[in-house]
């Protein structure tokens, strides 16, 4: 390895002009001062340089930070701002509810991003984005200047009427962001009596992980059937019908969990009363021993707080060639917070992040983004404790509508649930998390 | 002047000349972004996961993908393989064949 002093002597002595490759060597030599540390997974001499700040270390943000360095090289200074010390996966979290996984087993730290890719990980909360001065201010006052900003805050939730207080929310947890609510919901399920009622509500589209609520209904029903005989799962769906894997979940509700799952489409929740554990809806008042109510979604707070939301105030419209926000040049929004034709889910958020990272690196090099990006969505859905179905779709850029459109031939679901699918699910999850965090 | 100052000076000089960087960065390898659709299941840069793709011959990759496109009922990868044109399959295969 070239020592800093030696490098300067060599550079000066040879009288070389500083080429772009020289920038990388310089960054390497000056690693300690902070431009960029050379790590094993980061090339030198790509000729690309710039400062990128990434807000949010979920599936989208972590992947973007990794690939900006892995593809962009040591000249690209990447700072990841995240308020938590680790990410807790939402994928697989329904398996906490049937006792086969723990929340701890779903946690992923940021150590690999720092040590392997030289991403600077900053624990903090964003208080302001200055799109003109191109800087992010953190709580505590520190300021991070950027050439390109990536915002990946995931989702936030609206309040259902009657669930305004923390006490009420604790009695009807959504557990749609893995954490203490997930553990609390598991405990509520195990505390159910035989012949109990579990009420699950599904918000209107778009929400995070389209098959997720149906999968949850199946896993809870499967556990109750074996452990709390006579119990029921009542599903109150705001949508006109099952929104994903229609074949698999129709079979699951009508055949596999027949008599246990009661499915109601087109349900509007008027209010929730946690003293009587009742959900007041357009189809009547539904009482349950456990209320698991998933509220309508919107983008994480940082979006609306910084004027990045669309007219509806919920999501950010983007150019899907680069994920640059329509309203804010230089600011890219990826993952669940972006309004696109693609589903809000972790696997495709990972791919959106790669498209975004590639576009940013091209833009930093004075090039245009790839004109024909393709993305894919894939997931496995457990139907019982040891069988699963799957769903996949490929999306290609359509220049006429300027949107990502599903490629029909590659979009579909499993013909039947199977144990093989369940085993493949574990392999898929491990590989996906490694591509995002390791 | 210490080395730190020299380096800071060079950094400033470079930062002041963005056009310089814009003309020197080579284009990203062809097929890389398309092939990255495989990384979620086959590891970053095709290095593992379900099956290692990096270093396989292009002919072998294309042969397998074409076979998958015809399988019924399709498993997940069989269906995913149907999402790419022949030209795209060739780009993906060439990319992995050129990786170690």
Interface residues (C-beta under 8 A of the other chain):
Chain A: X4 X5 X8 X18 X19 X20 X23 X26 X29 X30 X33 X35 X46 X47 X48 X49 X67 X70 X71 X75 X347 X350 X351 X354 X355 X358 X361 X362 X364 X365 X366 X367 X370 X373 X374 X375 X376 X378 X380 X390 X392 X394 X396 X407 X409 X410 X411 X412 X414 X415 X424 X427 X428 X430 X431 X432 X434 X435
Chain B: X3 X4 X6 X7 X10 X11 X13 X14 X19 X20 X21 X22 X23 X24 X25 X26 X27 X28 X32 X33 X34 X36 X37 X39 X40 X41 X42 X43 X44 X48 X49 X50 X73 X74 X75 X76 X79 X80 X81 X82 X83 X84 X88
